[in-house]
Amino acid sequence: QYYDISAKSNYNFEKPFLWLARKLIGDGNLEFVAMPALVPPEVTMDPQWQNQIEKDLKEAQDTALPEEDEDL
């Protein structure tokens, strides 16, 4: 079985896999179902952790970068 597919645009990308699954299972009516969108876990930040992250960010922003790339 031949299918025009495009991995870049996801055009008919599932068709060869669906065809193979139908052949392996022996059911011509087999259909893929859409994967449900999962809700990401909620992150709780305690104030101490948030202050540490903000301190690290401020320190990184204030750090001067070298002018020359000596290792190149």
N, C-alpha and C positions, 0 to 999 in steps of 0.2 A: 504494500500500500504506500503511495506517495502523497506527501502533503507539503505545500509551500509553507514554510515557517520562517519567523524572524525572531531571534532571541533579543534583538535590540528593541523592538517595539512590542514584543510578546504576541505577535500575530500568529494564531493557530499553534501556539507553543505546546498546548496540552494534547493536540490531536494525535500524534504518534503514540503518546503514553496511554491515552484512552483506548486507541485501537489495540495496543499490546495487552492492556489489562482485560479488554473484552475477549481477546483470543485465549489468554491464559485461564480466565475464569470460565469461559464458554458461555457467557451471557451477552448477547448482542444488545441488550437494553441497559447495560451498565452505564451509569453516569457518575461523574465526579461531583462532589458537593463543595460549595464555597466554604473556605475556612472562616470560622467566626472571628471577628476582631476582638482581641483580648485587651482588657483594661489593664494598663500598667499598674504595678503596686504603688500605693501612696507612700511617699517618703515623709517621715516626720523628722524635723531637724530640731535638736535642742539648741537653745541660745548659745551655749558654750561652743558647740561644734560650728555653728554659723559664725561666731566671732573668730574662731581659729581660721576658718576658710577665708574670711575677709582680711585677716591679718596676713595670711600667706599671699593673697592676691596683691595687697598693697606692697608687700616686700618685693614681690616679683616685678611689679610695675616700677618700683624705685631703683631696682638693680640696673646699673649701667652695663650696656653690652660693649664688648671690645670692638674697636674700629676696624681691625685687620683680622683676616682669616689666616692665622699662621700655619694651619695644618693643610692648606691647599697647595 
